[in-house]
């Protein structure tokens, strides 16, 4: 259960099912590597102790990663069209993504960790059978963690977004 456009670039590290909820955790990968330039739409906030996170701006959050080796651009998350509430609703917004830079060292080389939550699995399966949704794209929560490949600074929950 990974959004279809991410599947070719997602390396599953852990998947757990408990009660009626599934958590899938992994790393973004391209060219057998985890080295990406990261870009975001939203309000980039910094706090004490070198913390950094991307908050929605005008109800929008978008994160894109570009492979350092081949330049492939991968849309990791867009609140306008991803998740349970937005499933099958595709909208265009031309807000320009801004480059994300490590607060600690100033570099732009990140590994991207992603964790998806799929709630109410039985309901999702029933809706998929009725062709009302695509279950892989109907996650209820997404957490994105960035790790600087230069200095190892970790931005846990750089993006933390509920979609249901």
Chimera marker file (.cmm) of the C-alpha trace (Angstrom):
<marker_set name="trace">
<marker id="1" x="0.000" y="0.000" z="0.000" r="1" g="1" b="0" radius="0.5"/>
<marker id="2" x="2.009" y="2.894" z="-1.372" r="1" g="1" b="0" radius="0.5"/>
<marker id="3" x="0.724" y="5.645" z="-3.672" r="1" g="1" b="0" radius="0.5"/>
<marker id="4" x="1.190" y="4.444" z="-7.246" r="1" g="1" b="0" radius="0.5"/>
<marker id="5" x="3.449" y="7.284" z="-8.385" r="1" g="1" b="0" radius="0.5"/>
<marker id="6" x="5.824" y="6.629" z="-5.424" r="1" g="1" b="0" radius="0.5"/>
<marker id="7" x="5.973" y="2.808" z="-5.731" r="1" g="1" b="0" radius="0.5"/>
<marker id="8" x="8.943" y="2.655" z="-8.146" r="1" g="1" b="0" radius="0.5"/>
<marker id="9" x="10.958" y="4.923" z="-5.824" r="1" g="1" b="0" radius="0.5"/>
<marker id="10" x="9.963" y="3.544" z="-2.420" r="1" g="1" b="0" radius="0.5"/>
<marker id="11" x="11.999" y="1.042" z="-0.443" r="1" g="1" b="0" radius="0.5"/>
<marker id="12" x="9.796" y="-0.477" z="2.282" r="1" g="1" b="0" radius="0.5"/>
<marker id="13" x="11.577" y="-0.760" z="5.639" r="1" g="1" b="0" radius="0.5"/>
<marker id="14" x="8.639" y="-1.795" z="7.828" r="1" g="1" b="0" radius="0.5"/>
<marker id="15" x="4.950" y="-2.559" z="7.459" r="1" g="1" b="0" radius="0.5"/>
<marker id="16" x="2.642" y="-3.251" z="10.386" r="1" g="1" b="0" radius="0.5"/>
<marker id="17" x="-1.065" y="-3.946" z="10.568" r="1" g="1" b="0" radius="0.5"/>
<marker id="18" x="-2.815" y="-3.496" z="13.887" r="1" g="1" b="0" radius="0.5"/>
<marker id="19" x="-6.569" y="-3.658" z="14.290" r="1" g="1" b="0" radius="0.5"/>
<marker id="20" x="-7.898" y="-1.845" z="11.230" r="1" g="1" b="0" radius="0.5"/>
<marker id="21" x="-4.836" y="0.359" z="10.569" r="1" g="1" b="0" radius="0.5"/>
<marker id="22" x="-1.761" y="-0.225" z="8.420" r="1" g="1" b="0" radius="0.5"/>
<marker id="23" x="1.521" y="1.686" z="8.795" r="1" g="1" b="0" radius="0.5"/>
<marker id="24" x="4.076" y="1.555" z="5.976" r="1" g="1" b="0" radius="0.5"/>
<marker id="25" x="7.499" y="3.068" z="6.511" r="1" g="1" b="0" radius="0.5"/>
<marker id="26" x="10.358" y="3.383" z="4.052" r="1" g="1" b="0" radius="0.5"/>
<marker id="27" x="12.889" y="5.444" z="2.167" r="1" g="1" b="0" radius="0.5"/>
<marker id="28" x="12.731" y="7.256" z="-1.132" r="1" g="1" b="0" radius="0.5"/>
<marker id="29" x="15.282" y="5.783" z="-3.534" r="1" g="1" b="0" radius="0.5"/>
<marker id="30" x="16.425" y="6.462" z="-7.083" r="1" g="1" b="0" radius="0.5"/>
<marker id="31" x="19.480" y="5.187" z="-8.978" r="1" g="1" b="0" radius="0.5"/>
<marker id="32" x="20.090" y="2.779" z="-6.049" r="1" g="1" b="0" radius="0.5"/>
<marker id="33" x="20.750" y="5.799" z="-3.824" r="1" g="1" b="0" radius="0.5"/>
<marker id="34" x="19.031" y="7.998" z="-1.221" r="1" g="1" b="0" radius="0.5"/>
<marker id="35" x="20.485" y="11.336" z="-2.312" r="1" g="1" b="0" radius="0.5"/>
<marker id="36" x="17.978" y="14.080" z="-3.184" r="1" g="1" b="0" radius="0.5"/>
<marker id="37" x="17.539" y="17.801" z="-3.529" r="1" g="1" b="0" radius="0.5"/>
<marker id="38" x="14.267" y="18.572" z="-1.721" r="1" g="1" b="0" radius="0.5"/>
<marker id="39" x="11.827" y="21.355" z="-2.584" r="1" g="1" b="0" radius="0.5"/>
<marker id="40" x="8.699" y="22.451" z="-0.766" r="1" g="1" b="0" radius="0.5"/>
<marker id="41" x="5.602" y="24.598" z="-1.013" r="1" g="1" b="0" radius="0.5"/>
<marker id="42" x="4.387" y="25.816" z="2.352" r="1" g="1" b="0" radius="0.5"/>
<marker id="43" x="5.794" y="27.821" z="5.212" r="1" g="1" b="0" radius="0.5"/>
<marker id="44" x="9.270" y="26.684" z="6.196" r="1" g="1" b="0" radius="0.5"/>
<marker id="45" x="9.620" y="27.110" z="9.945" r="1" g="1" b="0" radius="0.5"/>
<marker id="46" x="12.699" y="26.853" z="12.084" r="1" g="1" b="0" radius="0.5"/>
<marker id="47" x="12.800" y="26.498" z="15.835" r="1" g="1" b="0" radius="0.5"/>
<marker id="48" x="15.300" y="26.080" z="18.631" r="1" g="1" b="0" radius="0.5"/>
<marker id="49" x="17.847" y="23.255" z="18.581" r="1" g="1" b="0" radius="0.5"/>
<marker id="50" x="18.199" y="23.286" z="14.776" r="1" g="1" b="0" radius="0.5"/>
<marker id="51" x="14.668" y="22.009" z="14.136" r="1" g="1" b="0" radius="0.5"/>
<marker id="52" x="12.978" y="22.633" z="10.802" r="1" g="1" b="0" radius="0.5"/>
<marker id="53" x="9.544" y="21.719" z="9.446" r="1" g="1" b="0" radius="0.5"/>
<marker id="54" x="7.204" y="22.583" z="6.596" r="1" g="1" b="0" radius="0.5"/>
<marker id="55" x="3.807" y="23.929" z="7.645" r="1" g="1" b="0" radius="0.5"/>
<marker id="56" x="0.868" y="24.463" z="5.300" r="1" g="1" b="0" radius="0.5"/>
<marker id="57" x="0.583" y="27.883" z="3.683" r="1" g="1" b="0" radius="0.5"/>
<marker id="58" x="-2.842" y="28.810" z="2.311" r="1" g="1" b="0" radius="0.5"/>
<marker id="59" x="-3.924" y="25.225" z="3.165" r="1" g="1" b="0" radius="0.5"/>
<marker id="60" x="-1.224" y="23.772" z="0.924" r="1" g="1" b="0" radius="0.5"/>
<marker id="61" x="1.827" y="21.615" z="1.500" r="1" g="1" b="0" radius="0.5"/>
<marker id="62" x="3.851" y="20.074" z="-1.304" r="1" g="1" b="0" radius="0.5"/>
<marker id="63" x="7.170" y="18.235" z="-1.224" r="1" g="1" b="0" radius="0.5"/>
<marker id="64" x="9.183" y="17.223" z="-4.268" r="1" g="1" b="0" radius="0.5"/>
<marker id="65" x="12.521" y="15.398" z="-4.382" r="1" g="1" b="0" radius="0.5"/>
<marker id="66" x="15.026" y="15.439" z="-7.259" r="1" g="1" b="0" radius="0.5"/>
<marker id="67" x="17.550" y="12.630" z="-7.585" r="1" g="1" b="0" radius="0.5"/>
<marker id="68" x="21.109" y="13.922" z="-7.282" r="1" g="1" b="0" radius="0.5"/>
<marker id="69" x="22.362" y="11.342" z="-9.824" r="1" g="1" b="0" radius="0.5"/>
<marker id="70" x="19.846" y="11.468" z="-12.693" r="1" g="1" b="0" radius="0.5"/>
<marker id="71" x="17.763" y="14.586" z="-11.939" r="1" g="1" b="0" radius="0.5"/>
<marker id="72" x="14.461" y="12.669" z="-11.844" r="1" g="1" b="0" radius="0.5"/>
<marker id="73" x="11.787" y="14.770" z="-10.124" r="1" g="1" b="0" radius="0.5"/>
<marker id="74" x="9.496" y="12.832" z="-7.752" r="1" g="1" b="0" radius="0.5"/>
<marker id="75" x="6.376" y="14.393" z="-6.278" r="1" g="1" b="0" radius="0.5"/>
<marker id="76" x="6.435" y="13.000" z="-2.737" r="1" g="1" b="0" radius="0.5"/>
<marker id="77" x="3.304" y="14.690" z="-1.388" r="1" g="1" b="0" radius="0.5"/>
<marker id="78" x="0.816" y="17.342" z="-2.468" r="1" g="1" b="0" radius="0.5"/>
<marker id="79" x="-2.032" y="18.197" z="-0.098" r="1" g="1" b="0" radius="0.5"/>
<marker id="80" x="-4.118" y="19.389" z="-3.073" r="1" g="1" b="0" radius="0.5"/>
<marker id="81" x="-4.397" y="15.912" z="-4.572" r="1" g="1" b="0" radius="0.5"/>
<marker id="82" x="-3.020" y="13.260" z="-2.174" r="1" g="1" b="0" radius="0.5"/>
<marker id="83" x="-4.533" y="11.250" z="0.644" r="1" g="1" b="0" radius="0.5"/>
<marker id="84" x="-7.930" y="10.010" z="1.702" r="1" g="1" b="0" radius="0.5"/>
<marker id="85" x="-9.919" y="13.244" z="1.403" r="1" g="1" b="0" radius="0.5"/>
<marker id="86" x="-8.334" y="14.236" z="-1.915" r="1" g="1" b="0" radius="0.5"/>
<marker id="87" x="-8.323" y="10.746" z="-3.466" r="1" g="1" b="0" radius="0.5"/>
<marker id="88" x="-9.096" y="10.872" z="-7.194" r="1" g="1" b="0" radius="0.5"/>
<marker id="89" x="-9.325" y="14.660" z="-7.070" r="1" g="1" b="0" radius="0.5"/>
<marker id="90" x="-6.522" y="16.094" z="-9.167" r="1" g="1" b="0" radius="0.5"/>
<marker id="91" x="-5.979" y="19.833" z="-9.028" r="1" g="1" b="0" radius="0.5"/>
<marker id="92" x="-3.277" y="22.049" z="-10.431" r="1" g="1" b="0" radius="0.5"/>
<marker id="93" x="-1.540" y="24.759" z="-8.473" r="1" g="1" b="0" radius="0.5"/>
<marker id="94" x="1.475" y="26.438" z="-9.895" r="1" g="1" b="0" radius="0.5"/>
<marker id="95" x="3.091" y="27.662" z="-6.675" r="1" g="1" b="0" radius="0.5"/>
<marker id="96" x="6.853" y="27.527" z="-7.113" r="1" g="1" b="0" radius="0.5"/>
<marker id="97" x="8.561" y="25.089" z="-4.725" r="1" g="1" b="0" radius="0.5"/>
<marker id="98" x="11.470" y="26.492" z="-2.723" r="1" g="1" b="0" radius="0.5"/>
<marker id="99" x="14.723" y="24.571" z="-2.144" r="1" g="1" b="0" radius="0.5"/>
<marker id="100" x="15.198" y="23.102" z="1.342" r="1" g="1" b="0" radius="0.5"/>
<marker id="101" x="18.594" y="23.687" z="2.929" r="1" g="1" b="0" radius="0.5"/>
<marker id="102" x="20.026" y="21.991" z="6.014" r="1" g="1" b="0" radius="0.5"/>
<marker id="103" x="19.908" y="24.344" z="9.003" r="1" g="1" b="0" radius="0.5"/>
<marker id="104" x="23.099" y="22.866" z="10.473" r="1" g="1" b="0" radius="0.5"/>
<marker id="105" x="25.491" y="22.782" z="7.503" r="1" g="1" b="0" radius="0.5"/>
<marker id="106" x="23.740" y="24.683" z="4.695" r="1" g="1" b="0" radius="0.5"/>
<marker id="107" x="23.884" y="21.811" z="2.193" r="1" g="1" b="0" radius="0.5"/>
<marker id="108" x="20.999" y="20.444" z="0.109" r="1" g="1" b="0" radius="0.5"/>
<marker id="109" x="21.612" y="16.689" z="-0.009" r="1" g="1" b="0" radius="0.5"/>
<marker id="110" x="18.930" y="14.728" z="1.856" r="1" g="1" b="0" radius="0.5"/>
<marker id="111" x="17.641" y="11.222" z="2.404" r="1" g="1" b="0" radius="0.5"/>
<marker id="112" x="13.842" y="11.184" z="2.508" r="1" g="1" b="0" radius="0.5"/>
<marker id="113" x="11.983" y="8.896" z="4.909" r="1" g="1" b="0" radius="0.5"/>
<marker id="114" x="8.246" y="8.466" z="4.450" r="1" g="1" b="0" radius="0.5"/>
<marker id="115" x="5.640" y="6.867" z="6.704" r="1" g="1" b="0" radius="0.5"/>
<marker id="116" x="2.052" y="6.319" z="5.564" r="1" g="1" b="0" radius="0.5"/>
<marker id="117" x="-0.956" y="5.470" z="7.714" r="1" g="1" b="0" radius="0.5"/>
<marker id="118" x="-3.990" y="3.758" z="6.206" r="1" g="1" b="0" radius="0.5"/>
<marker id="119" x="-6.951" y="3.793" z="8.613" r="1" g="1" b="0" radius="0.5"/>
<marker id="120" x="-10.225" y="1.865" z="8.400" r="1" g="1" b="0" radius="0.5"/>
<marker id="121" x="-8.841" y="-0.799" z="6.068" r="1" g="1" b="0" radius="0.5"/>
<marker id="122" x="-12.127" y="-2.655" z="5.751" r="1" g="1" b="0" radius="0.5"/>
<marker id="123" x="-13.933" y="0.519" z="4.660" r="1" g="1" b="0" radius="0.5"/>
<marker id="124" x="-11.150" y="1.322" z="2.185" r="1" g="1" b="0" radius="0.5"/>
<marker id="125" x="-11.389" y="-2.146" z="0.641" r="1" g="1" b="0" radius="0.5"/>
<marker id="126" x="-15.160" y="-1.797" z="0.251" r="1" g="1" b="0" radius="0.5"/>
<marker id="127" x="-14.804" y="1.630" z="-1.369" r="1" g="1" b="0" radius="0.5"/>
<marker id="128" x="-12.136" y="0.288" z="-3.720" r="1" g="1" b="0" radius="0.5"/>
<marker id="129" x="-14.445" y="-2.567" z="-4.767" r="1" g="1" b="0" radius="0.5"/>
<marker id="130" x="-17.081" y="0.057" z="-5.621" r="1" g="1" b="0" radius="0.5"/>
<marker id="131" x="-14.388" y="1.896" z="-7.609" r="1" g="1" b="0" radius="0.5"/>
<marker id="132" x="-14.920" y="4.946" z="-5.390" r="1" g="1" b="0" radius="0.5"/>
<marker id="133" x="-11.224" y="5.195" z="-4.435" r="1" g="1" b="0" radius="0.5"/>
<marker id="134" x="-7.788" y="3.821" z="-5.216" r="1" g="1" b="0" radius="0.5"/>
<marker id="135" x="-6.759" y="2.236" z="-1.915" r="1" g="1" b="0" radius="0.5"/>
<marker id="136" x="-3.008" y="2.829" z="-2.415" r="1" g="1" b="0" radius="0.5"/>
<marker id="137" x="-3.616" y="6.577" z="-2.657" r="1" g="1" b="0" radius="0.5"/>
<marker id="138" x="-6.105" y="6.766" z="0.253" r="1" g="1" b="0" radius="0.5"/>
<marker id="139" x="-3.677" y="7.181" z="3.167" r="1" g="1" b="0" radius="0.5"/>
<marker id="140" x="-5.001" y="9.045" z="6.200" r="1" g="1" b="0" radius="0.5"/>
<marker id="141" x="-1.697" y="10.452" z="7.448" r="1" g="1" b="0" radius="0.5"/>
<marker id="142" x="1.796" y="11.034" z="6.087" r="1" g="1" b="0" radius="0.5"/>
<marker id="143" x="5.006" y="11.785" z="7.940" r="1" g="1" b="0" radius="0.5"/>
<marker id="144" x="8.137" y="12.844" z="6.058" r="1" g="1" b="0" radius="0.5"/>
<marker id="145" x="11.560" y="12.897" z="7.711" r="1" g="1" b="0" radius="0.5"/>
<marker id="146" x="14.645" y="14.440" z="6.123" r="1" g="1" b="0" radius="0.5"/>
<marker id="147" x="18.204" y="13.455" z="6.991" r="1" g="1" b="0" radius="0.5"/>
<marker id="148" x="21.102" y="15.551" z="5.719" r="1" g="1" b="0" radius="0.5"/>
<marker id="149" x="23.558" y="13.295" z="3.899" r="1" g="1" b="0" radius="0.5"/>
<marker id="150" x="26.392" y="15.743" z="4.612" r="1" g="1" b="0" radius="0.5"/>
<marker id="151" x="26.198" y="16.339" z="8.386" r="1" g="1" b="0" radius="0.5"/>
<marker id="152" x="23.574" y="13.714" z="9.452" r="1" g="1" b="0" radius="0.5"/>
<marker id="153" x="21.183" y="16.339" z="10.892" r="1" g="1" b="0" radius="0.5"/>
<marker id="154" x="17.771" y="14.705" z="11.139" r="1" g="1" b="0" radius="0.5"/>
<marker id="155" x="14.530" y="16.607" z="10.665" r="1" g="1" b="0" radius="0.5"/>
<marker id="156" x="12.045" y="14.146" z="12.059" r="1" g="1" b="0" radius="0.5"/>
<marker id="157" x="8.515" y="14.901" z="10.930" r="1" g="1" b="0" radius="0.5"/>
<marker id="158" x="9.680" y="17.631" z="8.563" r="1" g="1" b="0" radius="0.5"/>
<marker id="159" x="6.142" y="17.264" z="7.283" r="1" g="1" b="0" radius="0.5"/>
<marker id="160" x="3.348" y="15.798" z="9.409" r="1" g="1" b="0" radius="0.5"/>
<marker id="161" x="0.027" y="15.915" z="7.563" r="1" g="1" b="0" radius="0.5"/>
<marker id="162" x="-3.380" y="14.384" z="8.226" r="1" g="1" b="0" radius="0.5"/>
<marker id="163" x="-5.324" y="13.801" z="5.007" r="1" g="1" b="0" radius="0.5"/>
<marker id="164" x="-8.583" y="12.361" z="6.398" r="1" g="1" b="0" radius="0.5"/>
<link id1="1" id2="2" r="1" g="1" b="0" radius="0.2"/>
<link id1="2" id2="3" r="1" g="1" b="0" radius="0.2"/>
<link id1="3" id2="4" r="1" g="1" b="0" radius="0.2"/>
<link id1="4" id2="5" r="1" g="1" b="0" radius="0.2"/>
<link id1="5" id2="6" r="1" g="1" b="0" radius="0.2"/>
<link id1="6" id2="7" r="1" g="1" b="0" radius="0.2"/>
<link id1="7" id2="8" r="1" g="1" b="0" radius="0.2"/>
<link id1="8" id2="9" r="1" g="1" b="0" radius="0.2"/>
<link id1="9" id2="10" r="1" g="1" b="0" radius="0.2"/>
<link id1="10" id2="11" r="1" g="1" b="0" radius="0.2"/>
<link id1="11" id2="12" r="1" g="1" b="0" radius="0.2"/>
<link id1="12" id2="13" r="1" g="1" b="0" radius="0.2"/>
<link id1="13" id2="14" r="1" g="1" b="0" radius="0.2"/>
<link id1="14" id2="15" r="1" g="1" b="0" radius="0.2"/>
<link id1="15" id2="16" r="1" g="1" b="0" radius="0.2"/>
<link id1="16" id2="17" r="1" g="1" b="0" radius="0.2"/>
<link id1="17" id2="18" r="1" g="1" b="0" radius="0.2"/>
<link id1="18" id2="19" r="1" g="1" b="0" radius="0.2"/>
<link id1="19" id2="20" r="1" g="1" b="0" radius="0.2"/>
<link id1="20" id2="21" r="1" g="1" b="0" radius="0.2"/>
<link id1="21" id2="22" r="1" g="1" b="0" radius="0.2"/>
<link id1="22" id2="23" r="1" g="1" b="0" radius="0.2"/>
<link id1="23" id2="24" r="1" g="1" b="0" radius="0.2"/>
<link id1="24" id2="25" r="1" g="1" b="0" radius="0.2"/>
<link id1="25" id2="26" r="1" g="1" b="0" radius="0.2"/>
<link id1="26" id2="27" r="1" g="1" b="0" radius="0.2"/>
<link id1="27" id2="28" r="1" g="1" b="0" radius="0.2"/>
<link id1="28" id2="29" r="1" g="1" b="0" radius="0.2"/>
<link id1="29" id2="30" r="1" g="1" b="0" radius="0.2"/>
<link id1="30" id2="31" r="1" g="1" b="0" radius="0.2"/>
<link id1="31" id2="32" r="1" g="1" b="0" radius="0.2"/>
<link id1="32" id2="33" r="1" g="1" b="0" radius="0.2"/>
<link id1="33" id2="34" r="1" g="1" b="0" radius="0.2"/>
<link id1="34" id2="35" r="1" g="1" b="0" radius="0.2"/>
<link id1="35" id2="36" r="1" g="1" b="0" radius="0.2"/>
<link id1="36" id2="37" r="1" g="1" b="0" radius="0.2"/>
<link id1="37" id2="38" r="1" g="1" b="0" radius="0.2"/>
<link id1="38" id2="39" r="1" g="1" b="0" radius="0.2"/>
<link id1="39" id2="40" r="1" g="1" b="0" radius="0.2"/>
<link id1="40" id2="41" r="1" g="1" b="0" radius="0.2"/>
<link id1="41" id2="42" r="1" g="1" b="0" radius="0.2"/>
<link id1="42" id2="43" r="1" g="1" b="0" radius="0.2"/>
<link id1="43" id2="44" r="1" g="1" b="0" radius="0.2"/>
<link id1="44" id2="45" r="1" g="1" b="0" radius="0.2"/>
<link id1="45" id2="46" r="1" g="1" b="0" radius="0.2"/>
<link id1="46" id2="47" r="1" g="1" b="0" radius="0.2"/>
<link id1="47" id2="48" r="1" g="1" b="0" radius="0.2"/>
<link id1="48" id2="49" r="1" g="1" b="0" radius="0.2"/>
<link id1="49" id2="50" r="1" g="1" b="0" radius="0.2"/>
<link id1="50" id2="51" r="1" g="1" b="0" radius="0.2"/>
<link id1="51" id2="52" r="1" g="1" b="0" radius="0.2"/>
<link id1="52" id2="53" r="1" g="1" b="0" radius="0.2"/>
<link id1="53" id2="54" r="1" g="1" b="0" radius="0.2"/>
<link id1="54" id2="55" r="1" g="1" b="0" radius="0.2"/>
<link id1="55" id2="56" r="1" g="1" b="0" radius="0.2"/>
<link id1="56" id2="57" r="1" g="1" b="0" radius="0.2"/>
<link id1="57" id2="58" r="1" g="1" b="0" radius="0.2"/>
<link id1="58" id2="59" r="1" g="1" b="0" radius="0.2"/>
<link id1="59" id2="60" r="1" g="1" b="0" radius="0.2"/>
<link id1="60" id2="61" r="1" g="1" b="0" radius="0.2"/>
<link id1="61" id2="62" r="1" g="1" b="0" radius="0.2"/>
<link id1="62" id2="63" r="1" g="1" b="0" radius="0.2"/>
<link id1="63" id2="64" r="1" g="1" b="0" radius="0.2"/>
<link id1="64" id2="65" r="1" g="1" b="0" radius="0.2"/>
<link id1="65" id2="66" r="1" g="1" b="0" radius="0.2"/>
<link id1="66" id2="67" r="1" g="1" b="0" radius="0.2"/>
<link id1="67" id2="68" r="1" g="1" b="0" radius="0.2"/>
<link id1="68" id2="69" r="1" g="1" b="0" radius="0.2"/>
<link id1="69" id2="70" r="1" g="1" b="0" radius="0.2"/>
<link id1="70" id2="71" r="1" g="1" b="0" radius="0.2"/>
<link id1="71" id2="72" r="1" g="1" b="0" radius="0.2"/>
<link id1="72" id2="73" r="1" g="1" b="0" radius="0.2"/>
<link id1="73" id2="74" r="1" g="1" b="0" radius="0.2"/>
<link id1="74" id2="75" r="1" g="1" b="0" radius="0.2"/>
<link id1="75" id2="76" r="1" g="1" b="0" radius="0.2"/>
<link id1="76" id2="77" r="1" g="1" b="0" radius="0.2"/>
<link id1="77" id2="78" r="1" g="1" b="0" radius="0.2"/>
<link id1="78" id2="79" r="1" g="1" b="0" radius="0.2"/>
<link id1="79" id2="80" r="1" g="1" b="0" radius="0.2"/>
<link id1="80" id2="81" r="1" g="1" b="0" radius="0.2"/>
<link id1="81" id2="82" r="1" g="1" b="0" radius="0.2"/>
<link id1="82" id2="83" r="1" g="1" b="0" radius="0.2"/>
<link id1="83" id2="84" r="1" g="1" b="0" radius="0.2"/>
<link id1="84" id2="85" r="1" g="1" b="0" radius="0.2"/>
<link id1="85" id2="86" r="1" g="1" b="0" radius="0.2"/>
<link id1="86" id2="87" r="1" g="1" b="0" radius="0.2"/>
<link id1="87" id2="88" r="1" g="1" b="0" radius="0.2"/>
<link id1="88" id2="89" r="1" g="1" b="0" radius="0.2"/>
<link id1="89" id2="90" r="1" g="1" b="0" radius="0.2"/>
<link id1="90" id2="91" r="1" g="1" b="0" radius="0.2"/>
<link id1="91" id2="92" r="1" g="1" b="0" radius="0.2"/>
<link id1="92" id2="93" r="1" g="1" b="0" radius="0.2"/>
<link id1="93" id2="94" r="1" g="1" b="0" radius="0.2"/>
<link id1="94" id2="95" r="1" g="1" b="0" radius="0.2"/>
<link id1="95" id2="96" r="1" g="1" b="0" radius="0.2"/>
<link id1="96" id2="97" r="1" g="1" b="0" radius="0.2"/>
<link id1="97" id2="98" r="1" g="1" b="0" radius="0.2"/>
<link id1="98" id2="99" r="1" g="1" b="0" radius="0.2"/>
<link id1="99" id2="100" r="1" g="1" b="0" radius="0.2"/>
<link id1="100" id2="101" r="1" g="1" b="0" radius="0.2"/>
<link id1="101" id2="102" r="1" g="1" b="0" radius="0.2"/>
<link id1="102" id2="103" r="1" g="1" b="0" radius="0.2"/>
<link id1="103" id2="104" r="1" g="1" b="0" radius="0.2"/>
<link id1="104" id2="105" r="1" g="1" b="0" radius="0.2"/>
<link id1="105" id2="106" r="1" g="1" b="0" radius="0.2"/>
<link id1="106" id2="107" r="1" g="1" b="0" radius="0.2"/>
<link id1="107" id2="108" r="1" g="1" b="0" radius="0.2"/>
<link id1="108" id2="109" r="1" g="1" b="0" radius="0.2"/>
<link id1="109" id2="110" r="1" g="1" b="0" radius="0.2"/>
<link id1="110" id2="111" r="1" g="1" b="0" radius="0.2"/>
<link id1="111" id2="112" r="1" g="1" b="0" radius="0.2"/>
<link id1="112" id2="113" r="1" g="1" b="0" radius="0.2"/>
<link id1="113" id2="114" r="1" g="1" b="0" radius="0.2"/>
<link id1="114" id2="115" r="1" g="1" b="0" radius="0.2"/>
<link id1="115" id2="116" r="1" g="1" b="0" radius="0.2"/>
<link id1="116" id2="117" r="1" g="1" b="0" radius="0.2"/>
<link id1="117" id2="118" r="1" g="1" b="0" radius="0.2"/>
<link id1="118" id2="119" r="1" g="1" b="0" radius="0.2"/>
<link id1="119" id2="120" r="1" g="1" b="0" radius="0.2"/>
<link id1="120" id2="121" r="1" g="1" b="0" radius="0.2"/>
<link id1="121" id2="122" r="1" g="1" b="0" radius="0.2"/>
<link id1="122" id2="123" r="1" g="1" b="0" radius="0.2"/>
<link id1="123" id2="124" r="1" g="1" b="0" radius="0.2"/>
<link id1="124" id2="125" r="1" g="1" b="0" radius="0.2"/>
<link id1="125" id2="126" r="1" g="1" b="0" radius="0.2"/>
<link id1="126" id2="127" r="1" g="1" b="0" radius="0.2"/>
<link id1="127" id2="128" r="1" g="1" b="0" radius="0.2"/>
<link id1="128" id2="129" r="1" g="1" b="0" radius="0.2"/>
<link id1="129" id2="130" r="1" g="1" b="0" radius="0.2"/>
<link id1="130" id2="131" r="1" g="1" b="0" radius="0.2"/>
<link id1="131" id2="132" r="1" g="1" b="0" radius="0.2"/>
<link id1="132" id2="133" r="1" g="1" b="0" radius="0.2"/>
<link id1="133" id2="134" r="1" g="1" b="0" radius="0.2"/>
<link id1="134" id2="135" r="1" g="1" b="0" radius="0.2"/>
<link id1="135" id2="136" r="1" g="1" b="0" radius="0.2"/>
<link id1="136" id2="137" r="1" g="1" b="0" radius="0.2"/>
<link id1="137" id2="138" r="1" g="1" b="0" radius="0.2"/>
<link id1="138" id2="139" r="1" g="1" b="0" radius="0.2"/>
<link id1="139" id2="140" r="1" g="1" b="0" radius="0.2"/>
<link id1="140" id2="141" r="1" g="1" b="0" radius="0.2"/>
<link id1="141" id2="142" r="1" g="1" b="0" radius="0.2"/>
<link id1="142" id2="143" r="1" g="1" b="0" radius="0.2"/>
<link id1="143" id2="144" r="1" g="1" b="0" radius="0.2"/>
<link id1="144" id2="145" r="1" g="1" b="0" radius="0.2"/>
<link id1="145" id2="146" r="1" g="1" b="0" radius="0.2"/>
<link id1="146" id2="147" r="1" g="1" b="0" radius="0.2"/>
<link id1="147" id2="148" r="1" g="1" b="0" radius="0.2"/>
<link id1="148" id2="149" r="1" g="1" b="0" radius="0.2"/>
<link id1="149" id2="150" r="1" g="1" b="0" radius="0.2"/>
<link id1="150" id2="151" r="1" g="1" b="0" radius="0.2"/>
<link id1="151" id2="152" r="1" g="1" b="0" radius="0.2"/>
<link id1="152" id2="153" r="1" g="1" b="0" radius="0.2"/>
<link id1="153" id2="154" r="1" g="1" b="0" radius="0.2"/>
<link id1="154" id2="155" r="1" g="1" b="0" radius="0.2"/>
<link id1="155" id2="156" r="1" g="1" b="0" radius="0.2"/>
<link id1="156" id2="157" r="1" g="1" b="0" radius="0.2"/>
<link id1="157" id2="158" r="1" g="1" b="0" radius="0.2"/>
<link id1="158" id2="159" r="1" g="1" b="0" radius="0.2"/>
<link id1="159" id2="160" r="1" g="1" b="0" radius="0.2"/>
<link id1="160" id2="161" r="1" g="1" b="0" radius="0.2"/>
<link id1="161" id2="162" r="1" g="1" b="0" radius="0.2"/>
<link id1="162" id2="163" r="1" g="1" b="0" radius="0.2"/>
<link id1="163" id2="164" r="1" g="1" b="0" radius="0.2"/>
</marker_set>
